[in-house]
Amino acid sequence: MRNPSRRVFVMTVMAGGSALTATRVSAQAAAPALAETDPQAAALGYKADGSKVDKAKYPQHVATQVCSGCNFYQGKPTEPTAPCQLFAGKKVVAKGWCTAWAKKA
């Protein structure tokens, strides 16, 4: 068996890492939008439009709390939708809200 050089090893690892990153990015782009009727979304009081949150049911809601400003939002604040750590495999709307909202650091 031939002993590969360090250069070949590094190039192979970099190519593999790039392929994994590309796969992850394409999977996120293809992620479906989270529906308010999704069981987990309903359990956390998710609303795609944070301005339509029922104040009587969720008195802790503040109008400035939106998904794009949440610690769990995985996109840039300027993106209209992005993956959320709480809803694996699904995208949330940037102007949405749920009871798990936590201010982004």
The first five atom37 places (N, CA, C, CB, O) and aatype in JSON, in Angstrom:
{
  "aatype": [12, 1, 2, 14, 15, 1, 1, 19, 13, 19, 12, 16, 19, 12, 0, 7, 7, 15, 0, 10, 16, 0, 16, 1, 19, 15, 0, 5, 0, 0, 0, 14, 0, 10, 0, 6, 16, 3, 14, 5, 0, 0, 0, 10, 7, 18, 11, 0, 3, 7, 15, 11, 19, 3, 11, 0, 11, 18, 14, 5, 8, 19, 0, 16, 5, 19, 4, 15, 7, 4, 2, 13, 18, 5, 7, 11, 14, 16, 6, 14, 16, 0, 14, 4, 5, 10, 13, 0, 7, 11, 11, 19, 19, 0, 11, 7, 17, 4, 16, 0, 17, 0, 11, 11, 0],
  "atom_mask": [
    [1, 1, 1, 1, 1],
    [1, 1, 1, 1, 1],
    [1, 1, 1, 1, 1],
    [1, 1, 1, 1, 1],
    [1, 1, 1, 1, 1],
    [1, 1, 1, 1, 1],
    [1, 1, 1, 1, 1],
    [1, 1, 1, 1, 1],
    [1, 1, 1, 1, 1],
    [1, 1, 1, 1, 1],
    [1, 1, 1, 1, 1],
    [1, 1, 1, 1, 1],
    [1, 1, 1, 1, 1],
    [1, 1, 1, 1, 1],
    [1, 1, 1, 1, 1],
    [1, 1, 1, 0, 1],
    [1, 1, 1, 0, 1],
    [1, 1, 1, 1, 1],
    [1, 1, 1, 1, 1],
    [1, 1, 1, 1, 1],
    [1, 1, 1, 1, 1],
    [1, 1, 1, 1, 1],
    [1, 1, 1, 1, 1],
    [1, 1, 1, 1, 1],
    [1, 1, 1, 1, 1],
    [1, 1, 1, 1, 1],
    [1, 1, 1, 1, 1],
    [1, 1, 1, 1, 1],
    [1, 1, 1, 1, 1],
    [1, 1, 1, 1, 1],
    [1, 1, 1, 1, 1],
    [1, 1, 1, 1, 1],
    [1, 1, 1, 1, 1],
    [1, 1, 1, 1, 1],
    [1, 1, 1, 1, 1],
    [1, 1, 1, 1, 1],
    [1, 1, 1, 1, 1],
    [1, 1, 1, 1, 1],
    [1, 1, 1, 1, 1],
    [1, 1, 1, 1, 1],
    [1, 1, 1, 1, 1],
    [1, 1, 1, 1, 1],
    [1, 1, 1, 1, 1],
    [1, 1, 1, 1, 1],
    [1, 1, 1, 0, 1],
    [1, 1, 1, 1, 1],
    [1, 1, 1, 1, 1],
    [1, 1, 1, 1, 1],
    [1, 1, 1, 1, 1],
    [1, 1, 1, 0, 1],
    [1, 1, 1, 1, 1],
    [1, 1, 1, 1, 1],
    [1, 1, 1, 1, 1],
    [1, 1, 1, 1, 1],
    [1, 1, 1, 1, 1],
    [1, 1, 1, 1, 1],
    [1, 1, 1, 1, 1],
    [1, 1, 1, 1, 1],
    [1, 1, 1, 1, 1],
    [1, 1, 1, 1, 1],
    [1, 1, 1, 1, 1],
    [1, 1, 1, 1, 1],
    [1, 1, 1, 1, 1],
    [1, 1, 1, 1, 1],
    [1, 1, 1, 1, 1],
    [1, 1, 1, 1, 1],
    [1, 1, 1, 1, 1],
    [1, 1, 1, 1, 1],
    [1, 1, 1, 0, 1],
    [1, 1, 1, 1, 1],
    [1, 1, 1, 1, 1],
    [1, 1, 1, 1, 1],
    [1, 1, 1, 1, 1],
    [1, 1, 1, 1, 1],
    [1, 1, 1, 0, 1],
    [1, 1, 1, 1, 1],
    [1, 1, 1, 1, 1],
    [1, 1, 1, 1, 1],
    [1, 1, 1, 1, 1],
    [1, 1, 1, 1, 1],
    [1, 1, 1, 1, 1],
    [1, 1, 1, 1, 1],
    [1, 1, 1, 1, 1],
    [1, 1, 1, 1, 1],
    [1, 1, 1, 1, 1],
    [1, 1, 1, 1, 1],
    [1, 1, 1, 1, 1],
    [1, 1, 1, 1, 1],
    [1, 1, 1, 0, 1],
    [1, 1, 1, 1, 1],
    [1, 1, 1, 1, 1],
    [1, 1, 1, 1, 1],
    [1, 1, 1, 1, 1],
    [1, 1, 1, 1, 1],
    [1, 1, 1, 1, 1],
    [1, 1, 1, 0, 1],
    [1, 1, 1, 1, 1],
    [1, 1, 1, 1, 1],
    [1, 1, 1, 1, 1],
    [1, 1, 1, 1, 1],
    [1, 1, 1, 1, 1],
    [1, 1, 1, 1, 1],
    [1, 1, 1, 1, 1],
    [1, 1, 1, 1, 1],
    [1, 1, 1, 1, 1]
  ],
  "atom_positions": [
    [[0.84, -1.17, 0.0], [0.0, 0.0, 0.0], [0.89, 1.23, 0.0], [-0.96, 0.0, 1.21], [1.91, 1.29, 0.69]],
    [[0.5, 2.19, -0.76], [1.26, 3.41, -0.89], [0.97, 4.36, 0.26], [0.96, 4.08, -2.21], [-0.18, 4.45, 0.7]],
    [[1.96, 5.05, 0.76], [1.81, 5.98, 1.84], [1.55, 7.37, 1.25], [3.06, 5.98, 2.76], [2.47, 7.98, 0.7]],
    [[0.31, 7.89, 1.35], [0.01, 9.19, 0.74], [0.75, 10.32, 1.47], [-1.51, 9.46, 0.76], [0.99, 10.27, 2.68]],
    [[1.08, 11.31, 0.71], [1.77, 12.45, 1.31], [0.8, 13.29, 2.13], [2.43, 13.31, 0.22], [-0.42, 13.16, 2.01]],
    [[1.36, 14.14, 2.94], [0.55, 15.02, 3.76], [-0.27, 15.96, 2.88], [1.44, 15.83, 4.73], [-1.41, 16.28, 3.21]],
    [[0.29, 16.4, 1.77], [-0.4, 17.3, 0.85], [-1.67, 16.64, 0.31], [0.53, 17.72, -0.32], [-2.73, 17.27, 0.26]],
    [[-1.58, 15.37, -0.1], [-2.74, 14.65, -0.61], [-3.78, 14.49, 0.49], [-2.32, 13.26, -1.17], [-4.97, 14.66, 0.25]],
    [[-3.33, 14.18, 1.68], [-4.25, 14.03, 2.81], [-5.0, 15.33, 3.09], [-3.48, 13.59, 4.05], [-6.22, 15.32, 3.25]],
    [[-4.27, 16.44, 3.15], [-4.89, 17.73, 3.44], [-5.89, 18.1, 2.34], [-3.82, 18.84, 3.58], [-6.98, 18.58, 2.63]],
    [[-5.52, 17.88, 1.09], [-6.43, 18.2, -0.02], [-7.69, 17.34, 0.03], [-5.71, 18.0, -1.37], [-8.78, 17.82, -0.27]],
    [[-7.54, 16.08, 0.41], [-8.69, 15.19, 0.53], [-9.62, 15.65, 1.65], [-8.23, 13.75, 0.77], [-10.84, 15.67, 1.48]],
    [[-9.06, 16.0, 2.79], [-9.86, 16.47, 3.92], [-10.59, 17.77, 3.57], [-8.98, 16.68, 5.16], [-11.76, 17.94, 3.89]],
    [[-9.9, 18.68, 2.91], [-10.52, 19.96, 2.52], [-11.65, 19.74, 1.52], [-9.47, 20.91, 1.92], [-12.69, 20.39, 1.62]],
    [[-11.47, 18.85, 0.57], [-12.51, 18.56, -0.41], [-13.73, 17.94, 0.28], [-11.98, 17.61, -1.51], [-14.87, 18.28, -0.03]],
    [[-13.48, 17.03, 1.21], [-14.58, 16.41, 1.95], [-15.33, 17.42, 2.79], [0.0, 0.0, 0.0], [-16.56, 17.39, 2.86]],
    [[-14.6, 18.31, 3.44], [-15.24, 19.36, 4.25], [-16.06, 20.3, 3.4], [0.0, 0.0, 0.0], [-17.15, 20.71, 3.8]],
    [[-15.55, 20.65, 2.23], [-16.29, 21.53, 1.32], [-17.57, 20.86, 0.85], [-15.41, 21.92, 0.12], [-18.61, 21.51, 0.75]],
    [[-17.49, 19.58, 0.56], [-18.68, 18.85, 0.11], [-19.73, 18.8, 1.21], [-18.3, 17.42, -0.33], [-20.92, 18.96, 0.94]],
    [[-19.31, 18.58, 2.45], [-20.25, 18.55, 3.56], [-20.89, 19.91, 3.77], [-19.55, 18.11, 4.84], [-22.09, 20.0, 4.03]],
    [[-20.11, 20.97, 3.66], [-20.65, 22.32, 3.81], [-21.66, 22.62, 2.72], [-19.52, 23.36, 3.79], [-22.72, 23.17, 2.99]],
    [[-21.35, 22.26, 1.49], [-22.26, 22.5, 0.37], [-23.55, 21.72, 0.56], [-21.59, 22.11, -0.96], [-24.63, 22.24, 0.26]],
    [[-23.46, 20.5, 1.06], [-24.64, 19.69, 1.31], [-25.5, 20.32, 2.39], [-24.25, 18.27, 1.71], [-26.73, 20.36, 2.27]],
    [[-24.87, 20.82, 3.44], [-25.61, 21.45, 4.54], [-26.3, 22.71, 4.07], [-24.68, 21.76, 5.7], [-27.46, 22.94, 4.42]],
    [[-25.62, 23.53, 3.29], [-26.2, 24.77, 2.78], [-27.38, 24.47, 1.88], [-25.15, 25.59, 2.04], [-28.41, 25.13, 1.98]],
    [[-27.24, 23.49, 0.99], [-28.35, 23.17, 0.09], [-29.52, 22.56, 0.86], [-27.88, 22.2, -1.01], [-30.67, 22.78, 0.49]],
    [[-29.25, 21.82, 1.9], [-30.33, 21.25, 2.72], [-31.08, 22.36, 3.45], [-29.77, 20.24, 3.74], [-32.31, 22.3, 3.56]],
    [[-30.37, 23.37, 3.93], [-31.03, 24.49, 4.61], [-31.86, 25.29, 3.63], [-30.0, 25.4, 5.29], [-32.96, 25.74, 3.96]],
    [[-31.36, 25.46, 2.42], [-32.1, 26.22, 1.41], [-33.38, 25.5, 1.03], [-31.23, 26.45, 0.17], [-34.38, 26.15, 0.71]],
    [[-33.37, 24.17, 1.06], [-34.53, 23.39, 0.68], [-35.48, 23.11, 1.84], [-34.09, 22.09, 0.07], [-36.52, 22.48, 1.65]],
    [[-35.14, 23.56, 3.02], [-35.97, 23.29, 4.2], [-37.35, 23.92, 4.03], [-35.28, 23.84, 5.48], [-37.46, 25.06, 3.56]],
    [[-38.39, 23.2, 4.41], [-39.74, 23.75, 4.3], [-40.01, 24.8, 5.38], [-40.77, 22.63, 4.39], [-39.35, 24.83, 6.42]],
    [[-40.98, 25.64, 5.11], [-41.38, 26.66, 6.08], [-42.14, 25.98, 7.22], [-42.25, 27.77, 5.41], [-42.86, 25.01, 7.01]],
    [[-41.98, 26.5, 8.42], [-42.7, 25.98, 9.58], [-44.13, 26.48, 9.55], [-41.99, 26.4, 10.9], [-44.37, 27.68, 9.43]],
    [[-45.07, 25.57, 9.66], [-46.49, 25.93, 9.69], [-46.9, 26.18, 11.14], [-47.37, 24.82, 9.05], [-46.42, 25.5, 12.05]],
    [[-47.78, 27.13, 11.35], [-48.28, 27.42, 12.7], [-49.04, 26.23, 13.26], [-49.18, 28.66, 12.69], [-49.18, 26.1, 14.48]],
    [[-49.54, 25.36, 12.39], [-50.3, 24.18, 12.83], [-49.4, 22.99, 13.17], [-51.27, 23.77, 11.74], [-49.89, 21.98, 13.69]],
    [[-48.1, 23.09, 12.91], [-47.15, 22.04, 13.28], [-47.27, 21.83, 14.79], [-45.67, 22.42, 12.85], [-47.33, 22.81, 15.54]],
    [[-47.31, 20.57, 15.26], [-47.5, 20.32, 16.69], [-46.49, 21.04, 17.59], [-47.42, 18.85, 16.95], [-46.87, 21.6, 18.62]],
    [[-45.22, 21.03, 17.22], [-44.21, 21.7, 18.04], [-44.39, 23.21, 17.99], [-42.79, 21.31, 17.57], [-44.21, 23.9, 18.99]],
    [[-44.74, 23.74, 16.81], [-44.97, 25.17, 16.66], [-46.16, 25.6, 17.52], [-45.21, 25.54, 15.18], [-46.11, 26.63, 18.19]],
    [[-47.22, 24.82, 17.48], [-48.41, 25.13, 18.28], [-48.09, 25.08, 19.77], [-49.55, 24.15, 17.94], [-48.58, 25.9, 20.54]],
    [[-47.27, 24.11, 20.18], [-46.9, 23.99, 21.6], [-46.12, 25.2, 22.08], [-46.08, 22.71, 21.82], [-46.22, 25.58, 23.24]],
    [[-45.33, 25.81, 21.18], [-44.52, 26.98, 21.56], [-45.2, 28.29, 21.16], [-43.15, 26.89, 20.9], [-44.59, 29.36, 21.27]],
    [[-46.45, 28.23, 20.7], [-47.19, 29.44, 20.36], [-46.61, 30.19, 19.17], [0.0, 0.0, 0.0], [-46.73, 31.42, 19.11]],
    [[-45.96, 29.49, 18.22], [-45.33, 30.14, 17.08], [-46.36, 30.84, 16.2], [-44.55, 29.11, 16.25], [-47.4, 30.28, 15.86]],
    [[-46.05, 32.07, 15.84], [-46.83, 32.85, 14.89], [-45.87, 33.37, 13.84], [-47.61, 34.03, 15.58], [-44.82, 33.91, 14.17]],
    [[-46.22, 33.19, 12.56], [-45.37, 33.66, 11.47], [-45.31, 35.18, 11.44], [-45.87, 33.12, 10.13], [-44.34, 35.76, 10.94]],
    [[-46.34, 35.82, 11.96], [-46.37, 37.28, 12.04], [-46.48, 37.65, 13.52], [-47.57, 37.89, 11.2], [-47.54, 37.51, 14.13]],
    [[-45.39, 38.13, 14.08], [-45.34, 38.45, 15.5], [-46.33, 39.51, 15.94], [0.0, 0.0, 0.0], [-46.66, 39.6, 17.12]],
    [[-46.81, 40.32, 15.0], [-47.78, 41.37, 15.36], [-49.17, 40.78, 15.6], [-47.84, 42.44, 14.26], [-50.06, 41.49, 16.07]],
    [[-49.37, 39.51, 15.28], [-50.68, 38.87, 15.45], [-50.73, 37.93, 16.65], [-51.04, 38.11, 14.2], [-51.61, 37.08, 16.74]],
    [[-49.78, 38.08, 17.56], [-49.75, 37.25, 18.76], [-50.87, 37.69, 19.7], [-48.36, 37.34, 19.47], [-51.07, 38.88, 19.92]],
    [[-51.6, 36.73, 20.25], [-52.69, 36.99, 21.19], [-52.1, 37.45, 22.52], [-53.57, 35.72, 21.38], [-51.5, 36.66, 23.25]],
    [[-52.27, 38.75, 22.84], [-51.7, 39.33, 24.06], [-52.31, 38.71, 25.32], [-51.93, 40.85, 24.08], [-51.63, 38.62, 26.35]],
    [[-53.56, 38.29, 25.25], [-54.19, 37.68, 26.42], [-53.58, 36.3, 26.71], [-55.73, 37.56, 26.21], [-53.37, 35.93, 27.87]],
    [[-53.29, 35.56, 25.66], [-52.74, 34.23, 25.82], [-51.24, 34.26, 26.11], [-53.01, 33.41, 24.58], [-50.73, 33.4, 26.84]],
    [[-50.52, 35.24, 25.54], [-49.07, 35.36, 25.71], [-48.7, 36.76, 26.21], [-48.34, 35.04, 24.39], [-48.19, 37.56, 25.43]],
    [[-48.95, 37.05, 27.48], [-48.68, 38.41, 27.99], [-47.2, 38.77, 28.0], [-49.24, 38.54, 29.39], [-46.86, 39.95, 28.09]],
    [[-46.31, 37.78, 27.91], [-44.87, 38.06, 27.92], [-44.37, 38.59, 26.57], [-44.11, 36.79, 28.28], [-43.24, 39.07, 26.48]],
    [[-45.2, 38.51, 25.54], [-44.79, 38.97, 24.2], [-44.62, 40.49, 24.16], [-45.83, 38.53, 23.15], [-45.45, 41.24, 24.68]],
    [[-43.53, 40.91, 23.54], [-43.25, 42.33, 23.32], [-43.11, 42.51, 21.81], [-41.94, 42.82, 24.1], [-42.52, 41.65, 21.14]],
    [[-43.63, 43.6, 21.26], [-43.65, 43.8, 19.81], [-42.26, 43.74, 19.17], [-44.28, 45.13, 19.5], [-42.15, 43.38, 18.0]],
    [[-41.22, 44.09, 19.9], [-39.87, 44.08, 19.33], [-39.25, 42.68, 19.3], [-38.97, 45.01, 20.12], [-38.17, 42.5, 18.73]],
    [[-39.89, 41.71, 19.9], [-39.38, 40.35, 19.9], [-39.81, 39.65, 18.61], [-39.89, 39.56, 21.15], [-40.98, 39.32, 18.44]],
    [[-38.86, 39.44, 17.71], [-39.11, 38.73, 16.46], [-38.04, 37.67, 16.28], [-39.15, 39.71, 15.24], [-36.96, 37.76, 16.86]],
    [[-38.33, 36.67, 15.47], [-37.4, 35.56, 15.27], [-36.0, 36.02, 14.85], [-37.95, 34.61, 14.23], [-35.01, 35.46, 15.31]],
    [[-35.92, 37.02, 13.98], [-34.6, 37.46, 13.5], [-33.74, 38.03, 14.62], [-34.77, 38.5, 12.4], [-32.52, 38.13, 14.45]],
    [[-34.32, 38.4, 15.73], [-33.57, 38.9, 16.88], [-33.41, 37.88, 17.98], [0.0, 0.0, 0.0], [-32.98, 38.21, 19.09]],
    [[-33.77, 36.63, 17.68], [-33.72, 35.56, 18.67], [-32.41, 34.79, 18.58], [-34.9, 34.61, 18.48], [-31.83, 34.64, 17.5]],
    [[-31.96, 34.3, 19.7], [-30.73, 33.53, 19.78], [-30.8, 32.21, 18.99], [-30.41, 33.23, 21.23], [-29.77, 31.7, 18.57]],
    [[-31.98, 31.68, 18.78], [-32.15, 30.4, 18.09], [-32.23, 30.54, 16.57], [-33.39, 29.71, 18.6], [-32.14, 29.55, 15.85]],
    [[-32.4, 31.77, 16.07], [-32.51, 32.04, 14.62], [-31.15, 31.82, 13.99], [-33.03, 33.49, 14.35], [-30.17, 32.44, 14.41]],
    [[-31.07, 30.96, 12.98], [-29.79, 30.57, 12.39], [-29.4, 31.34, 11.14], [-29.83, 29.12, 12.07], [-28.4, 31.01, 10.5]],
    [[-30.14, 32.35, 10.78], [-29.81, 33.14, 9.59], [-29.33, 34.52, 9.97], [0.0, 0.0, 0.0], [-29.23, 34.87, 11.14]],
    [[-29.05, 35.3, 8.93], [-28.7, 36.7, 9.15], [-29.99, 37.46, 9.45], [-27.95, 37.31, 7.91], [-31.05, 37.08, 8.95]],
    [[-29.93, 38.51, 10.25], [-31.15, 39.27, 10.58], [-31.88, 39.83, 9.35], [-30.8, 40.4, 11.51], [-33.07, 40.11, 9.42]],
    [[-31.17, 39.97, 8.25], [-31.79, 40.52, 7.04], [-32.48, 39.46, 6.18], [-30.74, 41.23, 6.22], [-33.19, 39.81, 5.24]],
    [[-32.29, 38.18, 6.48], [-32.92, 37.11, 5.71], [-34.4, 36.99, 6.09], [-32.19, 35.76, 5.94], [-34.73, 37.03, 7.28]],
    [[-35.29, 36.85, 5.1], [-36.73, 36.77, 5.41], [-37.14, 35.49, 6.13], [-37.54, 36.88, 4.15], [-38.1, 35.49, 6.91]],
    [[-36.41, 34.4, 5.89], [-36.64, 33.13, 6.59], [-35.29, 32.47, 6.84], [-37.59, 32.19, 5.77], [-34.32, 32.71, 6.12]],
    [[-35.25, 31.64, 7.86], [-34.01, 30.93, 8.18], [-34.34, 29.77, 9.1], [-32.96, 31.89, 8.84], [-35.39, 29.75, 9.73]],
    [[-33.43, 28.8, 9.17], [-33.63, 27.69, 10.1], [-33.61, 28.17, 11.56], [-32.56, 26.61, 9.89], [-32.97, 29.17, 11.89]],
    [[-34.31, 27.44, 12.39], [-34.34, 27.73, 13.83], [-33.89, 26.47, 14.56], [-35.78, 28.18, 14.3], [-34.28, 25.37, 14.19]],
    [[-33.07, 26.64, 15.58], [-32.59, 25.49, 16.35], [-33.72, 24.71, 17.01], [-31.61, 25.95, 17.42], [-33.58, 23.51, 17.25]],
    [[-34.83, 25.36, 17.29], [-35.93, 24.69, 17.97], [-36.78, 23.83, 17.04], [-36.81, 25.71, 18.64], [-37.41, 22.87, 17.48]],
    [[-36.8, 24.18, 15.76], [-37.63, 23.49, 14.79], [-36.73, 22.87, 13.72], [-38.68, 24.45, 14.16], [-36.64, 23.39, 12.61]],
    [[-36.08, 21.79, 14.05], [-35.1, 21.15, 13.18], [-35.68, 20.84, 11.8], [-34.58, 19.86, 13.82], [-36.76, 20.27, 11.67]],
    [[-34.92, 21.23, 10.78], [-35.31, 20.94, 9.41], [-36.36, 21.86, 8.84], [0.0, 0.0, 0.0], [-36.84, 21.62, 7.73]],
    [[-36.74, 22.9, 9.57], [-37.76, 23.82, 9.08], [-37.3, 25.26, 9.25], [-39.1, 23.59, 9.83], [-36.5, 25.58, 10.14]],
    [[-37.82, 26.13, 8.38], [-37.47, 27.55, 8.44], [-38.59, 28.33, 9.12], [-37.2, 28.11, 7.03], [-39.77, 28.02, 8.96]],
    [[-38.2, 29.34, 9.86], [-39.16, 30.24, 10.48], [-39.08, 31.6, 9.79], [-38.89, 30.38, 12.02], [-38.08, 31.92, 9.15]],
    [[-40.13, 32.37, 9.9], [-40.18, 33.69, 9.3], [-39.46, 34.67, 10.23], [-41.66, 34.14, 9.05], [-39.63, 34.62, 11.44]],
    [[-38.67, 35.56, 9.66], [-37.88, 36.52, 10.44], [-38.76, 37.38, 11.35], [-37.08, 37.42, 9.52], [-38.33, 37.74, 12.45]],
    [[-39.96, 37.71, 10.91], [-40.84, 38.55, 11.73], [-41.78, 37.72, 12.6], [-41.66, 39.47, 10.83], [-42.75, 38.25, 13.16]],
    [[-41.49, 36.42, 12.72], [-42.31, 35.54, 13.55], [-41.95, 35.65, 15.02], [0.0, 0.0, 0.0], [-41.1, 36.44, 15.41]],
    [[-42.62, 34.83, 15.84], [-42.39, 34.84, 17.29], [-42.87, 33.52, 17.89], [-43.11, 36.05, 17.98], [-43.81, 32.91, 17.38]],
    [[-42.23, 33.08, 18.98], [-42.72, 31.96, 19.78], [-42.35, 32.19, 21.24], [-42.13, 30.6, 19.27], [-41.58, 33.1, 21.55]],
    [[-42.89, 31.39, 22.12], [-42.67, 31.58, 23.56], [-41.25, 31.31, 24.0], [-43.61, 30.7, 24.33], [-40.86, 31.69, 25.11]],
    [[-40.44, 30.65, 23.16], [-39.06, 30.36, 23.52], [-38.12, 31.47, 23.13], [-38.63, 29.07, 22.87], [-36.9, 31.31, 23.24]],
    [[-38.64, 32.59, 22.66], [-37.81, 33.69, 22.19], [-36.78, 34.09, 23.26], [-38.7, 34.91, 21.81], [-37.12, 34.29, 24.43]],
    [[-35.52, 34.2, 22.84], [-34.43, 34.6, 23.73], [-33.57, 35.6, 22.96], [-33.58, 33.35, 24.2], [-33.17, 35.34, 21.83]],
    [[-33.29, 36.73, 23.58], [-32.54, 37.8, 22.91], [-31.19, 37.3, 22.42], [-32.36, 39.0, 23.86], [-30.45, 36.63, 23.14]],
    [[-30.89, 37.66, 21.18], [-29.6, 37.31, 20.58], [-28.51, 38.08, 21.28], [-29.59, 37.6, 19.05], [-28.64, 39.28, 21.54]],
    [[-27.42, 37.39, 21.59], [-26.31, 38.02, 22.32], [-25.58, 39.04, 21.46], [-25.33, 36.96, 22.81], [-24.62, 39.66, 21.91]]
  ]
}
